[in-house]
Amino acid sequence: MVIETPVPFKGHLIVPPSQMVETTKSEIIDMFTQAYMMRRLEIAADVLYKGKFIRGFCHLYDGQEAVCVGMEAALNKQDAVVTSYRDHCIHLGRGGTPLEVMAELMGRVDGAAKGIGGSMHMYRREANFFGGNGIVGAQTAIGAGLGFAFKYNKQPNVAVTMYGDGAANQGQLFEALNMAALWDLPVIFMCENNHYGMGTAQDRSAKSPVYYKRGDYVPGLKVDGMDALAVKQAMKFAKEYCVAGNGPIVMEMDTYRYHGHSMSDPGSTYRTRDEITGIRQERDPVERLRKLITEHNLLDATQIKQIEKEQRRIVDEAVEQAKASPLPPNENLTKNMNTNLENIVVRGVDSQTFHALV
């Protein structure tokens, strides 16, 4: 089946792909199922955080699910993905389980990083997911390195490095972009533009918030990031472009987050409730997939409810299993550290002074 995306793509130094997207009944149902599970998982994380089961930093992805499910529909697990700290759903998209996410959020041994990474450091090496990163924009340089590895090893794959509009002004992004362009590396620099860097609107933080043109000499593409099929079409196009040896491409996903920047941010002091409600009513990515299913008679209402019920059950079970998972043993605190301190000295205030550690 062929479905036309309602919002045209915008290209910079490149002719954008067609709005006519080839898809199947099973693909649309799978997208809806994944997106709904992601939504339920992030809602559960909100509840657990407020109940003090999750502590520390926690950045939720609800509202942006179409970016992840659309991206994964165009990639395979030999392609590499690296993202920011808003990484729970990216881990799921790469084949991770709700239990791995929930246990990691609670600091338990069944977590994606064995309970020592937390919310910002999901990781799945077997699926070439190189994790969330807590330093704003630092993942862009890692993405360039992953692309270098693909080219060096002559692999027909692409590296996707995801960052937000807040990180789009970071210096390492432009350094990585320059190197990727100089060496024609197969890297997709994906800006998830949710319109607010923490509590600052894009127009107040960027002189040019047209992020898909930020690459200057690098082609760019703007995509409706609330439309999973549009994301799939754009990502398929971008991967083919990069793997063909043309170098990197910059993509701007026009999306939106419903929660605040993190759980410490109510998300209502710099935007209105009406704005959030309006996006939910008009552009919600999960509801758009549900609408596609009903408009094309892919499932009836009872079947849709059954999918939702099953995904809620999966998430609820993951929460209970994560709560029952043990905490990491104390020896894990020094597991990856050098604990042999013999003959180790620390330099003093000048080059002639040293202090022994033991």
C-alpha positions in Angstrom: 0.0 0.0 0.0 1.1 3.6 -0.7 0.3 6.5 1.7 0.9 10.1 1.1 2.5 12.1 3.9 0.5 15.3 4.6 3.6 17.6 5.2 6.1 18.1 2.3 9.8 17.5 3.0 12.1 20.5 2.7 15.5 20.0 1.2 18.8 22.0 1.5 21.3 21.4 -1.4 19.3 18.2 -2.2 16.1 17.2 -3.9 13.8 15.8 -1.1 12.2 12.3 -1.4 8.6 11.7 -2.6 5.7 12.1 -0.2 4.3 8.8 -1.4 5.4 6.2 1.1 5.3 2.5 0.4 4.3 0.5 3.5 2.3 -2.5 4.6 -0.5 -3.3 7.0 1.9 -5.2 9.3 4.4 -2.3 9.3 1.8 0.3 10.3 0.4 -2.0 13.1 4.0 -2.7 14.3 4.7 1.1 14.4 1.5 1.7 16.4 2.3 -1.2 18.8 5.9 0.1 19.4 4.8 3.7 19.8 2.0 2.8 22.2 4.4 0.7 24.3 6.9 3.6 24.4 4.2 6.0 25.5 3.1 3.7 28.3 6.6 3.1 29.4 7.4 6.8 29.8 4.1 7.4 31.6 5.0 4.6 34.0 8.5 6.2 34.5 6.8 9.5 35.4 4.7 7.7 38.1 7.7 5.8 39.4 9.8 9.0 39.6 7.1 10.8 41.6 7.0 7.7 43.9 10.8 8.0 44.4 11.4 4.6 42.9 13.5 6.5 40.3 15.9 9.1 41.4 18.4 11.5 39.8 18.1 12.7 36.2 15.2 11.4 34.1 14.3 12.8 30.7 11.1 11.5 29.1 10.4 11.0 25.4 6.6 11.0 25.2 5.5 13.0 22.1 8.6 12.1 20.1 7.9 8.4 19.5 7.4 8.7 15.7 11.0 9.7 15.3 12.2 6.4 16.9 9.7 4.0 15.2 10.1 5.7 11.8 13.9 5.6 12.0 14.0 2.0 13.0 11.7 1.0 10.1 14.4 2.3 7.7 17.5 0.9 9.5 18.8 -2.5 10.5 20.7 -3.5 13.6 24.0 -3.4 11.7 23.5 0.4 11.5 24.7 2.4 14.5 22.7 4.8 16.7 24.0 7.1 19.4 21.8 9.6 21.2 21.5 12.1 24.0 20.2 11.5 27.6 16.6 11.2 26.3 17.2 7.6 25.4 14.7 5.2 27.0 12.6 4.7 23.8 15.7 4.6 21.6 16.8 1.6 23.6 13.4 -0.1 23.0 13.7 0.7 19.3 17.0 -1.0 19.1 15.5 -4.2 20.4 15.9 -3.6 24.1 13.2 -4.7 26.6 11.0 -2.7 28.9 12.5 -4.6 31.8 16.0 -3.4 30.8 14.9 0.2 30.8 12.8 0.1 34.0 15.5 -1.8 35.9 18.2 0.6 34.8 16.0 3.6 35.8 15.8 2.0 39.3 19.5 1.1 39.4 19.0 -2.6 39.4 21.2 -5.4 38.0 18.7 -6.4 35.3 19.1 -2.9 33.7 20.6 -2.2 30.3 23.8 -1.0 31.9 23.6 -3.5 34.9 22.2 -0.7 37.1 25.3 1.5 37.1 24.3 3.8 34.2 20.9 5.1 35.1 18.4 7.0 32.9 20.9 8.7 30.7 23.1 5.7 29.9 21.1 3.0 28.2 23.3 0.8 26.1 22.9 -2.2 23.7 26.1 -3.1 22.0 24.7 -6.2 20.2 22.3 -3.8 18.3 25.0 -1.1 17.7 23.3 1.2 20.1 26.1 3.2 21.7 23.9 4.7 24.3 22.6 7.8 25.8 25.1 10.5 26.7 24.8 12.9 29.5 27.0 15.6 28.0 25.0 17.9 25.7 26.1 17.3 22.1 29.0 15.0 22.9 27.3 12.1 21.1 27.8 13.9 17.7 31.5 13.3 17.7 30.9 9.6 18.7 28.6 9.4 15.7 31.3 10.7 13.4 33.6 8.1 14.8 31.1 5.3 14.1 30.7 6.5 10.6 34.5 6.5 10.2 34.5 2.9 11.3 31.9 1.9 8.7 33.9 3.5 5.9 37.2 2.1 7.1 35.8 -1.4 7.3 33.9 -0.9 4.0 30.6 -1.7 5.6 27.3 -0.7 3.8 25.9 0.9 6.9 25.1 4.3 8.4 25.7 5.9 11.8 22.8 8.0 13.2 23.8 10.6 15.8 20.7 12.2 17.4 20.7 15.5 19.2 18.2 18.2 20.3 17.8 21.8 19.2 19.5 22.8 22.4 22.6 20.8 21.5 22.5 22.2 17.9 24.6 25.2 19.1 27.4 23.1 20.6 30.8 23.4 19.1 31.6 19.7 18.9 28.7 19.2 16.5 30.3 21.5 14.0 33.7 19.9 14.4 32.2 16.5 13.9 30.2 17.7 10.9 33.3 19.2 9.3 35.3 16.0 9.7 32.4 13.8 8.4 32.0 16.0 5.3 35.7 16.2 4.7 36.1 12.5 4.7 32.6 11.7 3.2 31.6 9.6 6.2 28.2 7.8 6.2 26.7 9.8 9.1 23.1 11.1 9.6 23.2 14.1 11.9 19.6 14.1 13.2 18.3 17.1 15.1 15.2 16.2 17.1 13.8 19.7 17.2 11.2 19.7 20.0 11.4 23.5 20.1 12.7 23.9 23.6 16.3 23.5 24.9 15.5 23.0 28.5 13.2 26.0 29.1 14.4 28.2 26.3 12.5 28.4 23.1 14.5 27.8 19.9 14.0 31.4 18.7 15.7 32.7 21.9 18.7 30.4 21.7 19.5 30.2 18.0 20.0 33.1 15.5 19.1 30.6 12.8 16.7 27.9 14.1 16.4 26.4 10.6 18.5 23.4 11.7 18.4 21.4 8.5 20.4 24.2 6.8 22.9 24.4 9.6 25.3 22.1 7.8 26.0 24.9 5.2 28.0 22.8 2.8 26.3 19.6 3.9 22.8 18.7 2.4 19.9 18.8 4.8 16.3 17.6 5.1 13.4 18.8 7.2 10.8 16.2 8.2 7.5 16.1 10.1 8.9 14.3 13.1 5.3 13.5 14.4 4.6 11.3 11.3 6.2 7.9 11.6 5.8 7.2 7.9 7.4 10.5 6.9 10.4 9.7 9.2 10.7 6.3 7.6 10.7 7.7 4.1 13.3 10.4 5.0 15.5 8.0 6.8 15.5 5.5 3.9 16.4 8.3 1.6 19.2 9.6 3.9 20.7 6.1 4.5 20.8 5.4 0.7 22.5 8.8 0.2 25.1 8.3 2.8 25.9 4.6 2.0 26.4 5.6 -1.6 29.5 7.5 -0.6 28.1 11.0 -0.7 29.1 11.9 2.8 26.9 13.0 5.7 23.4 14.6 5.7 21.7 16.8 8.3 18.1 16.0 9.2 15.7 18.1 11.3 12.8 16.2 12.8 10.1 18.7 13.7 8.7 17.1 16.9 7.5 18.0 20.4 7.9 16.7 24.0 4.9 16.7 26.3 6.8 16.5 29.6 9.3 19.2 30.7 13.0 18.9 29.9 13.4 16.6 32.8 11.3 15.4 35.7 12.5 18.5 37.7 10.9 20.7 35.1 7.1 21.1 35.2 7.2 22.2 31.5 4.6 24.8 32.0 6.5 28.0 32.9 7.8 28.7 29.4 4.9 27.5 27.4 1.1 27.4 27.8 -1.1 24.5 28.6 -3.1 25.4 25.5 0.0 24.9 23.3 0.6 21.4 24.7 -3.0 20.5 24.4 -3.1 21.7 20.8 -0.2 19.6 19.8 -1.8 16.5 21.4 -5.0 17.1 19.6 -3.6 17.9 16.1 -0.2 16.1 15.8 0.1 13.3 18.4 2.2 10.6 16.8 0.5 7.6 18.5 -3.0 9.0 17.6 -1.9 9.6 14.0 -0.9 5.9 13.7 -4.2 4.9 15.3 -6.0 7.1 12.7 -4.1 5.4 9.9 -5.2 2.0 11.1 -8.9 3.0 11.3 -9.0 5.0 8.1 -7.5 2.1 6.1 -9.6 -0.6 8.0 -6.5 -2.4 9.0 -7.9 -3.4 12.4 -11.3 -2.9 14.2 -11.7 -1.0 17.5 -11.6 -4.2 19.5 -8.3 -5.3 18.0 -6.8 -1.9 18.6 -7.9 -2.1 22.3 -6.4 -5.6 22.6 -3.0 -4.3 21.4 -3.2 -1.4 23.9 -4.1 -3.8 26.7 -1.2 -6.2 25.9 1.3 -3.3 25.8 0.1 -2.0 29.1 0.5 -5.5 30.6 4.0 -5.8 29.2 5.0 -2.4 30.8 3.3 -3.2 34.1 5.1 -6.6 34.3 8.4 -4.9 33.6 7.8 -2.4 36.4 7.1 -5.2 38.9 10.1 -7.3 37.7 12.4 -4.2 37.9 11.2 -3.5 41.5 12.1 -7.2 42.4 15.5 -7.0 40.7 18.4 -6.8 43.2 20.7 -3.8 43.6 24.2 -4.1 42.1 26.7 -5.6 44.7 29.0 -3.1 46.4 32.1 -4.4 44.7 30.7 -3.0 41.4 31.6 0.4 42.6 35.3 -0.4 41.9 34.8 -3.2 39.3 36.1 -1.2 36.4 38.7 0.8 38.3 42.3 0.3 39.1 42.4 -0.6 42.8 46.1 -1.5 42.9 47.5 1.7 44.3 51.1 0.6 45.0 53.7 3.0 43.5 51.0 5.4 42.4 51.8 9.0 43.2 49.9 12.3 42.7 51.8 15.4 41.6 51.8 18.3 44.1 51.7 22.0 43.5 55.0 22.0 41.5 56.9 19.6 39.4 59.2 18.6 42.2 56.5 17.5 44.7 54.7 14.1 44.7 52.4 12.4 47.2 51.9 8.7 47.5 48.4 7.5 47.5 49.1 4.7 50.0 
